[in-house]
């Protein structure tokens, strides 16, 4: 596979990559030899020919040289010992030759002789030697007639025609045009012409360069896109993309200045693999191209191509990270020292891991868990919320996001750390997370932490023993007491800020426990009177806070358990609920529609499910005030009708009155 991830086509079976290793073992060359003979260079390698049995046969070890000039160039391969010419054929058109290998080590040149219809392959040990020969055989013949090319060579006089030809390309011509744009002569001429146009200040020529660069990327060829964003040429290509003729001059973005000056590459970890570092830079340029330079111009094919390239590079980078124990050890060593740049690196890695396949993402997280990820992050949660890294978010915000990403990927590890394996460290981390839910000034972080706790409290996928262990931490060891503590605060004075939102989140997490934790939650709620304590929030001035206990009551009613229902009746929970409902109906009723809708939905659920205990309680205790609104809301009218049906059912049981009720005796006849 080439660097683009697409296998190049060849007429016969492609030579395996071990040809290079075999050539090294058989011939003994460890480095490519270059000899200078009569003004030309010769490169040492191995020549292979494809047999009639579709097998590659070793023709010999020797030196390659390109002799002649212009249309008379020939590729000559001589045996290194005898000097015998083993191959002497003309250099054909650049499209005849294909470069193959793994990643950056593309050390095999394959071609089919157009005259003899025979396949050949040259294998080198050093990629630099392969590049020299490749550039030599792909060098276009300057004396060849122009009609053989689909695109003219970029010059000031041909820029307009070139831009027009690349503006609308039929699908059948995309591949050949991409190959021409890949040619070294074309790329070199385009860059030289762009420099000339900038020196002359020719706005027309520069706008044509922009159209050409745009057209090249819209060809949707991964290899072409990667070549034009490589380190040696991307600056000129981004320069062409600065001259967008659809934008006023003052609104054009100086892409070269952004990428070279404003954007800083921070090397948090020592990536010793130069290829991986270049892939990181390339991926950033691809994202910049997709999101900043060409977002409004990309068609579906180009968008998909760029997205696939980004994801492919991203998968390779993260795979390299998770396979490199040395890098991960260094990262966690720096995290233990509370290095904020390392925390930012970890946050980016976890964010980007969402885009890779689940198996690869899980493998990366497993490596982090082995190195004590949760214990390391606990230290950042303890930092002051005011401390920031160069104007960025506080470290505790970054740590919360990393924890949430790990929990959303697989909550089992975080749950085990908080409720069992972590011991005192796990319990301390759980207390820190609950404290953030109650006091964090940033509501987004409060919500993220509550979502994380909800994931940890979810027993859906747990076995019986794991479920009991998790519940013990919350119900027996005080974690849930800490969580619902804001509901026990007297609301005599209006509160503002994070404490108010913390009360809402505590109410929602308690409602989740009611739905998921069965009898453990029922005993806890009834023993501690949490429904009455939550009902006090209905007197709060904030509308969103008045809704929180309604959701809790809805969760309790949805269980349809008799103990819960009688608890609601006995505690008089519906009195403040009906009072808020009627208050929201009075003019001007600003902001009360959601509260009215939530209350009506609760009453409708009670009616549809015919929860007789609650139907009877509501209609007897609050029937007088609700009767006034029954003509306005069909839900209330239906609730009273259900109550009447239940009374009739009790008065005249069907098993005793098959016809529905006693028939009154006729009046006696007068006589």
C-alpha positions in Angstrom: 0.0 0.0 0.0 1.2 3.5 -0.8 1.1 6.4 1.7 -2.5 7.2 0.6 -3.7 3.7 1.7 -4.7 2.8 -1.9 -2.9 -0.1 -3.6 -1.4 1.1 -7.0 -2.5 -0.9 -10.0 -0.2 -3.2 -12.0 -0.8 -5.6 -14.8 0.6 -8.6 -12.9 1.0 -9.5 -9.3 2.6 -6.7 -7.3 6.1 -7.6 -6.0 6.1 -8.3 -2.2 7.8 -5.9 0.1 10.2 -8.6 1.2 12.0 -8.2 -2.2 14.0 -5.5 -0.5 15.0 -7.8 2.4 15.8 -10.7 0.0 18.0 -8.4 -2.1 19.9 -7.4 1.0 20.5 -11.0 2.1 21.4 -12.4 -1.3 23.5 -9.5 -2.6 24.9 -8.3 0.6 24.3 -4.6 0.0 23.3 -2.8 3.2 23.2 0.7 1.6 22.5 1.9 -1.8 25.7 2.4 -3.8 25.9 5.4 -6.2 28.7 5.4 -8.8 29.5 8.3 -11.1 30.5 7.1 -14.6 30.9 9.4 -17.5 28.5 12.0 -16.1 25.7 9.7 -15.1 24.8 8.1 -11.8 24.3 4.4 -11.3 22.2 3.0 -8.5 22.6 -0.5 -7.0 19.6 -2.8 -6.6 17.9 -6.0 -7.8 15.9 -6.6 -11.0 12.9 -8.9 -11.0 10.8 -10.2 -14.0 7.3 -11.6 -13.9 7.3 -15.2 -15.2 4.5 -16.9 -17.2 3.5 -18.5 -13.9 2.9 -15.1 -12.3 5.9 -15.4 -10.0 8.6 -12.9 -9.6 12.0 -14.2 -10.7 15.3 -12.8 -9.6 17.1 -11.6 -12.8 20.2 -10.3 -11.1 21.9 -7.8 -8.8 23.6 -4.8 -10.4 23.4 -1.1 -11.1 20.7 1.0 -12.7 21.4 4.1 -14.8 19.5 6.4 -17.2 21.4 7.1 -20.4 20.7 9.4 -23.2 18.6 12.5 -23.2 15.1 13.8 -24.3 13.3 11.2 -26.3 16.3 8.9 -26.5 16.5 8.1 -22.8 17.0 4.5 -21.9 16.9 2.5 -18.6 20.0 0.3 -18.4 20.6 -2.4 -15.8 24.1 -4.0 -15.7 25.3 -7.0 -13.7 27.6 -5.8 -10.9 30.2 -8.6 -11.5 30.3 -9.2 -15.2 29.0 -5.9 -16.4 26.6 -7.7 -18.7 23.6 -5.7 -19.7 20.6 -7.5 -18.2 18.0 -4.9 -19.2 18.1 -2.1 -21.8 14.8 -0.5 -22.7 13.5 3.0 -23.5 12.2 5.1 -20.7 8.4 5.1 -21.4 5.8 7.6 -20.4 5.5 8.4 -16.7 2.1 6.7 -16.4 3.8 3.4 -17.1 5.8 3.3 -13.8 4.4 2.7 -10.4 6.0 3.2 -7.0 5.2 0.7 -4.3 6.2 -0.1 -0.7 5.0 0.4 2.9 4.3 4.0 4.0 7.3 6.2 3.4 9.6 3.2 2.5 8.5 3.0 -1.1 11.5 1.2 -2.5 10.0 -0.8 -5.4 9.4 0.5 -9.0 7.1 -1.6 -11.1 6.3 -1.2 -14.8 5.0 -3.1 -17.8 6.9 -2.9 -21.0 4.3 -1.6 -23.5 6.1 -3.3 -26.4 6.9 -6.7 -25.0 4.0 -6.8 -22.5 6.4 -8.1 -19.8 6.3 -6.9 -16.2 9.5 -5.7 -14.4 10.4 -4.6 -10.9 13.4 -2.8 -9.5 14.0 -3.1 -5.7 16.3 -0.7 -3.8 17.3 -0.7 -0.1 17.5 3.1 0.3 14.4 5.1 -0.3 16.5 8.0 -1.5 17.9 6.0 -4.3 14.4 4.9 -5.3 13.3 8.5 -5.3 16.1 9.5 -7.6 15.4 6.8 -10.1 11.7 7.4 -9.8 12.1 11.1 -10.6 14.3 10.3 -13.5 11.9 7.8 -15.2 8.9 10.1 -14.4 10.6 13.2 -15.9 8.5 14.2 -18.8 10.1 14.5 -22.2 10.3 18.2 -23.0 10.3 17.4 -26.6 7.1 15.4 -26.5 4.2 17.0 -28.3 1.7 18.9 -26.1 -1.3 17.0 -27.4 -0.2 13.9 -25.4 -1.1 15.8 -22.2 -4.6 16.6 -21.0 -3.4 19.6 -19.1 -1.0 22.3 -20.3 2.2 23.0 -18.3 1.5 25.8 -15.9 2.7 29.2 -17.2 1.4 32.7 -16.9 -0.2 32.4 -20.3 -1.9 29.0 -19.6 -3.2 29.7 -16.1 -6.7 30.7 -17.2 -7.1 27.7 -19.5 -5.8 25.4 -16.8 -8.2 26.8 -14.2 -11.1 26.4 -16.6 -10.1 22.7 -17.3 -9.9 21.9 -13.6 -13.2 23.7 -12.7 -15.4 21.0 -14.3 -13.8 17.6 -14.5 -15.9 14.6 -15.7 -15.5 11.5 -13.3 -13.8 9.5 -16.1 -11.0 12.1 -16.3 -10.3 12.6 -12.6 -7.7 9.8 -12.4 -5.6 10.8 -15.4 -5.7 14.5 -14.5 -4.7 13.6 -10.9 -1.7 11.7 -12.3 -0.7 14.7 -14.4 -0.9 17.0 -11.4 1.3 14.6 -9.5 4.1 14.8 -12.1 7.1 16.7 -10.6 7.3 18.9 -13.7 3.7 20.1 -13.3 4.1 20.8 -9.6 7.4 22.6 -10.1 6.0 24.7 -12.9 2.9 25.6 -10.9 5.0 26.8 -7.9 7.3 28.8 -10.1 4.4 30.4 -11.9 2.8 31.3 -8.6 6.0 32.9 -7.4 6.2 34.9 -10.6 2.6 36.0 -10.3 3.2 37.2 -6.7 6.3 39.1 -7.7 4.4 40.8 -10.5 1.3 41.4 -8.3 -1.0 40.1 -11.0 -4.4 39.7 -9.3 -5.8 37.9 -12.3 -3.0 35.3 -12.4 -3.2 34.8 -8.6 -6.9 34.2 -8.7 -6.3 31.6 -11.5 -3.8 29.9 -9.2 -6.5 29.8 -6.5 -8.9 28.2 -8.9 -6.2 25.7 -10.0 -5.4 24.7 -6.4 -9.1 24.4 -5.5 -9.6 22.2 -8.6 -6.7 20.0 -7.7 -8.2 19.2 -4.2 -11.7 18.7 -5.7 -10.3 15.9 -7.8 -10.7 13.9 -4.6 -7.5 11.9 -5.0 -5.9 11.0 -1.7 -2.4 10.6 -3.1 -2.6 13.9 -4.9 -4.0 15.7 -1.8 -1.3 14.3 0.4 1.5 15.3 -2.0 0.2 18.9 -2.2 0.2 19.2 1.6 3.6 17.7 2.2 6.2 19.8 4.1 8.1 20.8 1.0 5.2 22.3 -1.0 2.3 23.1 1.4 3.4 26.6 2.0 3.1 27.6 -1.7 -0.2 25.7 -2.1 -1.7 27.5 0.9 -0.4 30.7 -0.6 -2.4 30.0 -3.8 -5.5 29.4 -1.7 -5.2 32.8 -0.1 -6.4 34.5 -3.3 -10.0 33.5 -3.2 -11.6 35.6 -5.9 -15.1 35.3 -4.3 -13.9 37.3 -1.2 -12.9 40.9 -0.9 -9.2 41.4 -0.4 -9.6 42.6 3.2 -11.5 39.4 4.2 -9.0 36.9 2.7 -7.3 34.7 5.3 -3.4 34.7 5.2 -3.1 30.9 5.5 0.7 30.9 5.3 0.9 33.3 8.2 -1.6 31.3 10.2 0.2 28.0 9.7 3.8 29.3 10.0 3.4 32.0 12.7 0.1 31.9 14.6 -0.1 28.2 15.0 2.4 26.7 17.4 3.4 23.1 17.5 3.9 22.0 21.1 6.0 18.9 21.5 4.7 17.4 24.7 6.1 14.0 24.2 9.4 13.1 22.4 8.1 11.4 19.2 11.4 10.0 17.8 9.7 8.6 14.7 10.1 11.3 12.1 7.4 9.7 9.9 4.9 9.9 12.7 5.7 13.6 13.4 5.2 14.4 9.7 1.9 12.5 9.8 0.8 14.6 12.7 1.6 17.8 10.8 -0.1 16.5 7.7 -3.2 15.6 9.6 -3.4 19.2 11.0 -3.1 20.6 7.5 -5.8 18.3 6.3 -8.1 19.4 9.0 -7.2 23.1 8.3 -8.0 22.6 4.6 -11.3 20.9 5.3 -12.6 23.2 8.1 -11.0 26.6 7.3 -9.9 26.9 3.7 -12.4 25.0 1.6 -15.5 24.2 3.8 -18.0 26.0 1.5 -16.5 24.7 -1.7 -16.1 21.0 -1.0 -18.4 18.6 -2.8 -19.5 15.3 -1.3 -16.6 13.3 -2.8 -13.9 15.7 -1.7 -15.4 16.0 1.8 -15.5 12.2 2.2 -11.9 11.9 0.8 -10.6 14.4 3.3 -12.5 12.9 6.2 -11.3 9.4 5.4 -7.7 10.6 5.2 -8.0 12.4 8.5 -9.5 9.4 10.2 -6.9 7.1 8.7 -4.0 9.3 9.9 -5.6 9.7 13.2 -6.0 5.9 13.7 -2.3 5.5 12.8 -1.2 8.2 15.3 -3.3 6.8 18.2 -2.3 3.3 17.4 1.4 4.3 17.5 0.7 6.0 20.9 -1.0 3.0 22.5 1.7 0.6 21.1 4.5 2.8 22.4 4.9 2.0 26.1 7.8 4.4 26.4 5.6 7.4 25.3 2.8 6.5 27.6 5.1 6.1 30.5 6.6 9.5 29.8 3.1 11.0 29.5 1.9 9.7 32.9 5.2 10.6 34.5 4.6 14.2 33.5 0.9 14.0 34.6 2.0 12.9 38.0 4.0 16.1 38.2 0.7 18.0 37.3 2.0 19.2 34.0 -0.9 21.0 32.3 0.5 20.5 28.7 0.4 16.8 29.3 -3.1 17.1 30.5 -4.1 19.0 27.4 -2.4 16.2 25.3 -4.4 13.6 27.2 -7.6 15.5 26.6 -6.9 15.8 22.9 -6.1 12.1 22.6 -9.3 11.1 24.3 -11.4 13.5 22.2 -9.9 12.2 19.0 -10.3 8.6 20.1 -14.0 9.0 19.7 -13.4 8.9 15.9 -11.6 5.6 15.8 -13.1 2.1 15.9 -14.3 0.9 19.3 -11.8 -1.9 19.6 -8.8 0.4 19.0 -10.3 3.0 21.3 -10.7 0.5 24.1 -7.1 -0.8 23.6 -5.8 2.8 24.1 -7.9 3.3 27.2 -6.7 -0.1 28.6 -3.1 1.1 28.3 -4.0 4.2 30.2 -5.9 2.3 33.0 -2.9 0.1 33.5 -0.9 3.3 34.3 -3.3 4.6 36.9 -5.4 7.1 34.9 -8.0 7.8 37.5 -5.5 8.3 40.3 -3.6 10.8 38.2 -6.7 12.8 37.3 -7.8 13.0 41.0 -4.9 15.3 41.6 -6.1 17.7 39.0 -9.6 17.7 40.4 -8.2 19.0 43.7 -6.6 22.0 42.1 -8.1 25.4 42.6 -10.8 26.3 40.0 -9.2 29.6 39.5 -5.9 28.2 38.2 -5.8 28.2 34.5 -3.3 27.2 31.8 -2.4 30.2 29.6 -6.0 31.4 29.6 -7.5 28.0 28.9 -10.0 26.1 31.0 -9.0 25.2 34.6 -7.3 21.9 34.9 -10.3 20.4 36.8 -12.4 21.0 33.7 -10.0 19.1 31.5 -9.8 16.2 34.0 -13.6 16.0 34.2 -13.9 15.8 30.4 -11.3 13.0 30.2 -13.2 11.1 32.9 -16.5 11.6 31.1 -15.0 10.4 27.8 -13.7 7.2 29.5 -17.0 6.6 31.1 -18.9 7.0 27.9 -16.6 4.6 26.2 -16.7 1.9 28.9 -18.0 2.9 32.4 -17.0 -0.4 34.0 -13.4 0.7 34.8 -14.5 4.0 36.4 -17.3 2.3 38.3 -14.9 -0.3 39.7 -12.4 2.3 40.7 -15.0 4.5 42.5 -16.9 1.6 44.2 -14.4 -1.1 44.8 -10.9 -1.4 43.4 -9.9 2.2 44.0 -10.3 1.9 47.8 -9.7 5.2 49.6 -8.5 6.9 46.4 -11.7 5.8 44.6 -14.0 7.1 47.4 -12.1 10.4 47.5 -12.5 10.8 43.7 -16.3 10.1 44.1 -16.6 12.7 46.8 -14.7 15.2 44.5 -17.1 14.5 41.7 -20.1 15.0 43.9 -18.6 18.3 45.2 -18.2 19.5 41.6 -21.9 18.8 40.9 -22.8 21.0 43.8 -20.4 23.9 43.6 -18.8 24.2 40.2 -19.4 27.7 38.8 -19.4 26.3 35.2 -22.8 24.7 34.5 -21.4 22.8 31.6 -18.9 21.0 33.8 -21.6 20.4 36.4 -23.8 18.7 33.8 -20.8 16.7 32.5 -20.1 15.4 36.0 -23.7 14.6 36.7 -23.8 12.6 33.4 -20.7 10.8 34.5 -22.3 9.9 37.9 -25.4 8.7 36.1 -23.3 6.4 34.0 -21.6 5.0 37.1 -25.0 4.5 38.9 -26.5 2.6 35.9 -26.7 -1.0 37.0 -28.2 -2.3 33.7 -25.2 -4.3 32.5 -24.0 -5.4 36.0 -24.1 -8.8 37.5 -25.8 -9.4 40.8 -22.6 -9.2 42.9 -21.3 -6.1 41.1 -24.7 -4.4 41.5 -24.7 -5.0 45.2 -21.2 -3.7 45.6 -22.0 -0.6 43.7 -25.2 0.0 45.7 -23.4 -0.5 49.0 -21.2 2.5 48.2 -24.1 4.8 47.5 -26.6 3.6 50.1 -24.5 2.2 52.9 -21.3 4.2 52.8 -22.8 7.7 52.4 -22.2 8.6 48.8 -25.9 9.2 48.1 -26.2 11.2 51.4 -23.5 13.6 49.9 -25.3 13.7 46.6 -28.8 14.7 48.0 -27.4 17.0 50.6 -28.5 20.2 48.7 -32.2 19.0 48.9 -32.0 19.2 52.7 -31.0 22.9 52.6 -33.8 25.2 53.7 -35.0 27.3 50.8 -36.3 30.2 52.8 -34.0 32.6 51.0 -33.5 32.6 47.2 -30.2 31.2 46.1 -28.3 31.8 42.9 -25.3 30.4 41.0 -24.0 26.8 41.1 -25.9 25.8 44.2 -29.3 26.2 42.5 -28.3 24.1 39.5 -26.7 21.6 41.8 -30.1 21.1 43.5 -31.7 20.4 40.1 -29.0 17.9 39.2 -29.3 16.2 42.6 -33.0 15.9 42.1 -32.5 14.4 38.6 -29.9 11.9 39.8 -32.3 10.8 42.6 -35.0 10.3 40.1 -32.6 8.1 38.1 -31.9 6.1 41.2 -35.7 5.6 41.8 -36.1 4.3 38.2 -33.1 2.0 38.2 -32.3 0.9 41.8 -35.5 -0.8 42.9 -36.1 -1.5 46.5 -32.8 0.0 47.7 -33.9 3.4 46.4 -37.4 3.0 47.7 -36.3 2.3 51.2 -33.8 5.2 51.1 -36.3 7.7 49.7 -39.1 6.8 52.2 -36.8 6.5 55.2 -35.3 10.0 54.6 -38.4 11.7 53.4 -36.6 12.9 50.3 -39.9 13.5 48.3 -41.0 16.1 50.9 -37.6 17.7 50.9 -37.5 17.9 47.1 -41.1 19.3 47.1 -39.7 22.4 48.9 -38.0 23.3 45.6 -41.5 24.1 44.2 -41.4 27.3 46.2 -38.1 28.4 44.5 -38.3 31.5 42.3 -36.5 29.7 39.4 -38.8 28.0 37.0 -36.3 25.3 36.1 -35.9 24.5 39.7 -39.6 24.1 40.2 -39.6 21.4 37.4 -37.0 19.2 39.1 -39.3 17.8 41.8 -42.0 17.2 39.2 -39.6 14.9 37.4 -38.8 13.1 40.7 -42.5 12.6 41.4 -43.0 11.3 37.8 -40.2 8.8 38.3 -41.8 7.6 41.6 -45.3 7.3 40.1 -43.9 5.4 37.1 -42.7 2.6 39.4 -46.4 1.9 40.3 -45.3 0.3 43.5 -48.0 0.4 46.2 -45.5 1.5 49.0 -44.4 4.5 46.9 -47.9 5.5 46.0 -49.2 5.5 49.6 -46.0 7.4 50.6 -46.9 10.1 48.1 -50.5 10.3 49.4 -49.5 10.4 53.1 -46.8 13.1 52.6 -49.2 15.4 50.6 -46.8 15.9 47.7 -49.5 16.8 45.3 -50.6 19.9 47.2 -47.6 22.1 46.2 -47.7 20.5 42.7 -51.3 21.5 42.1 -50.7 24.9 43.7 -47.8 25.6 41.2 -49.9 24.3 38.4 -52.8 26.7 39.1 -50.4 29.6 39.7 -48.8 29.1 36.3 -52.2 29.4 34.7 -52.8 32.9 36.0 -51.9 35.9 33.8 -49.3 36.7 32.6 -48.1 33.1 33.2 -44.7 33.9 31.8 -42.4 30.9 31.6 -45.0 28.6 33.1 -45.9 26.6 30.0 -43.3 23.9 30.6 -44.4 23.4 34.2 -48.1 23.2 33.1 -47.2 20.6 30.4 -45.1 18.5 32.9 -48.0 18.5 35.4 -50.6 17.6 32.8 -48.4 14.8 31.5 -48.1 13.4 35.0 -51.9 13.5 35.6 -52.4 11.9 32.1 -50.1 9.1 33.1 -52.0 8.5 36.3 -55.3 8.5 34.4 -54.2 6.2 31.6 -52.6 3.7 34.0 -55.6 4.1 36.3 -53.5 4.3 39.4 -56.6 4.3 41.7 -54.9 5.4 44.9 -53.7 8.6 43.2 -56.8 9.2 41.1 -58.9 9.0 44.2 -56.5 11.2 46.3 -56.2 13.9 43.6 -60.0 14.1 42.8 -61.0 14.1 46.5 -58.4 16.5 47.9 -58.0 18.8 44.9 -61.1 18.2 42.9 -62.7 21.5 43.7 -59.9 23.7 42.3 -59.2 21.3 39.4 -62.8 21.2 38.4 -62.6 24.9 37.4 -60.0 24.1 34.8 -61.5 20.8 33.5 -63.3 22.6 30.6 -59.9 24.0 29.5 -57.9 20.8 29.7 -59.2 17.5 28.5 -56.7 15.7 30.8 -58.5 17.0 33.9 -61.9 16.2 32.4 -60.7 12.6 31.7 -59.2 12.3 35.2 -62.6 13.1 36.8 -64.3 10.7 34.4 -61.9 8.0 35.4 -62.6 8.7 39.1 -66.4 8.3 38.5 -65.8 5.0 36.7 -63.7 3.7 39.6 -66.5 4.7 42.1 -69.1 2.9 40.0 -66.8 -0.1 39.7 -66.5 -0.3 43.5 -70.2 0.3 44.1 -71.3 -2.3 41.5 -68.7 -5.0 41.1 -69.0 -6.8 37.7 -69.0 -10.2 39.3 -72.1 -9.3 41.3 -73.9 -7.2 38.7 -73.3 -8.7 35.2 -75.6 -6.2 33.6 -73.8 -3.3 35.2 -76.1 -2.5 38.1 -79.4 -3.1 39.8 -82.6 -2.3 38.0 -85.0 -0.1 40.0 -88.3 -1.9 40.7 -91.3 -0.4 38.7 -93.7 1.8 40.7 -96.8 0.0 42.1 -99.9 0.3 40.0 -102.8 2.1 41.5 -105.9 0.0 41.9 
